[in-house]
Amino acid sequence: MRPTSCEINLAAVAHNVRVLGEHVSPTPICAVVKANGYGHGSVEVARAALAGGATWLAVALVEEGALLRDAGIDAPILVLSEQHESSVAELVQHGLVASVYTEAGIDALGSAVDGTAVDGTAVDGTVLEVHLTLDTGMRRVGAEPGDVAERVAQIAAYPSLRLGAIWTHCPVADEPDNPFTADQLERFDSAVTEQGIATHVGNSAVAIEHPDRPASMVRCGISIYGIDPDDALAGRLPLQPAMTLRSEVTFMKTISAGESVGYGHRWTAPTSTTIATVPIGYADGVRRDLGLRGGEVLIGGQRFPIVGVVTMDQLMVDLGESTCAVGDEVVLIGEQGDEQILAADVAQILDTIPYEVVCSVSERVPRAYVNR
Ligand SMILES: *Cc1c(COP(=O)(O)O)cnc(C)c1O
């Protein structure tokens, strides 16, 4: 087998959930495990998060929730967007909690559940919990704040639907100095107070920034993986990164000054140097331009630059005067000796966010689960 793997420390996930739980106590933690647990593995992360004290889970898609149910997980699972009509039956079948915000969406769900009912009563007393999503400034999805009363009444008209919460999402909560979030939360509060229904507003940044805000739960994603939602919030909580992306040196050679490396010969050795080849590439989620932008790896506890373009299955590293051996460990994300490369470091080099870095580790990279 190729010596490339993505190690996930589940003890770190449980630790992070515990830290977040203490920070926002007594508000319950909803662990967001969409997109295969941000690339970490949704079922394993979900179990670790529940062990760490999370009481809710959240996913983006019905099929992601179904996967958790099929693995035997019975915690409440919130689906974060209103789902396409074709997913409604599966959603009901798996007892997922639906987010709703359109008239048509509420009707589709209400009648689907009622469709299984006799005399207007849901079979086996099935009542589906739904959460009403408001758009208070994200401008992605959600009902307008002015439509709350109407939507609440529409939900109430279906005996098979129970409104568990009204919620919203904050687009700039990771910018502590941006006054938008406080304004947005005020708008949200004034739209929902009359309804007397439980609410939740937070992602990780809100959990870190507004720990005392009363809520039925706080939806934590990136932080449970041990990653700060933004550099501005770095180190605010003692989070532990859960992911280590590693490989090994599989080939080495010396090249002469003036020789170029890889496709397009995008890097030319200024002096004679040693080049190590590592079997991980852009098909594994390492961006093709990582080396061109200054990306590094760790070998023998030292940093070395990736040179040339990352190819589909392999990349090249300039060892300079140093030496290593075939079989030596290469760390792309994680710790080695006294050195560390955070997902946030890679994100900064690539002009993106750590969320994208960890989500990009592709299915081809086997996940190895450890507890340490
Ligand atoms: C992804 C997501 C979250 C989690 O956000 P983090 O920044 O990863 O904590 C919370 N709420 C909604 C609606 C989301 O889509």
The ligand as an SDF file (V2000), in Angstrom:
LIG
                    3D

 15 15  0  0  0  0  0  0  0  0999 V2000
  -21.0690   24.7390    8.4220 C   0  0  0  0  0  0  0  0  0  0  0  0
  -22.0370   25.4240    9.2700 C   0  0  0  0  0  0  0  0  0  0  0  0
  -21.7910   25.6250   10.6390 C   0  0  0  0  0  0  0  0  0  0  0  0
  -20.4550   25.3270   11.2790 C   0  0  0  0  0  0  0  0  0  0  0  0
  -19.6000   26.4180   11.0650 O   0  0  0  0  0  0  0  0  0  0  0  0
  -18.1070   26.4420   11.6500 P   0  0  0  0  0  0  0  0  0  0  0  0
  -17.5740   27.7530   11.2880 O   0  0  0  0  0  0  0  0  0  0  0  0
  -17.3890   25.3180   10.9460 O   0  0  0  0  0  0  0  0  0  0  0  0
  -18.1970   26.2050   13.0940 O   0  0  0  0  0  0  0  0  0  0  0  0
  -22.8020   26.1750   11.4110 C   0  0  0  0  0  0  0  0  0  0  0  0
  -23.9810   26.5230   10.8580 N   0  0  0  0  0  0  0  0  0  0  0  0
  -24.2430   26.3530    9.5540 C   0  0  0  0  0  0  0  0  0  0  0  0
  -25.5470   26.7750    8.9930 C   0  0  0  0  0  0  0  0  0  0  0  0
  -23.2880   25.8260    8.7050 C   0  0  0  0  0  0  0  0  0  0  0  0
  -23.5390   25.7000    7.4010 O   0  0  0  0  0  0  0  0  0  0  0  0
  1  2  1  0
  2  3  1  0
  2 14  2  0
  3  4  1  0
  3 10  2  0
  4  5  1  0
  5  6  1  0
  6  7  2  0
  6  8  1  0
  6  9  1  0
 10 11  1  0
 11 12  2  0
 12 13  1  0
 12 14  1  0
 14 15  1  0
M  END
$$$$
